Amino acid sequence: MTYIVIDTNNKQAESFLEYVKTLSFAKIETEVNTTTLKAMDSAKKGKTTKHKNAKELISFLNK
């Protein structure tokens, strides 16, 4: 999944957004997902969890 932030303060951006809305495979989310924003902010600040190997990571994710 890819996220695109569009500043709709100009006509070109607004036209692009209208075009994307016509695509069958695109979904427009107008509400901010605060959980995702917090996770992205933590990752940018380097606040991540490190695991020794894939098995340990999977165990952590399954909790």
N, C-alpha and C positions, 0 to 999 in steps of 0.2 A: 504494500500500500504506500502511496506517495501523497504527501500533503503539499499543497501550494497555497501560499498566502497572497491574496490579490488586494492591493490598495485600490479601491474603487473610486478614488477621487478624481479620475480623469475618464474621458470618453473612450479611449482605447482600451483601458482595463475593463470598463463596464461592458464594452462590446465583446471582449474576450470571454468574460464571465457568462454572458448570454449564449455565446457559442458553445461553451463547455456544458451548459445546462441541456443542450439539445443532444448530447452524446449519450447513447444508451448505456455505456460502460462507466460513466462518470456519475458520482454522487456528490451533491453539494451539501455540506454541513454548515449551517449558519450559526449554530450555538458553539461556544467555546467549551472544549473538554478540559476541565481544570486538572484532572488527574494526569492527562497526557502532558499538559503544559508544565506541571510540577516535575514530572519525570524528565522531561527535556531539559529543564533548568538545572536539575540535579546532575544530569549527565554532563552538561556544559561546564559545571563547576568541579567536575572530577569526583563527585560523590557517587561512586559506583561500587558494586560488590564484585570482588575477584574470587575465582574458583580455580582450584589446582588442575582439574580435568573435567571432561564432559560429564562423567558419571556424577561428580559432585554438583555440577550445575543442574543436571536433570533432577537430582534429589532436592535441591533448593527450590526449583520451580514447581515441583509437585507438592510442596507443603501447603 
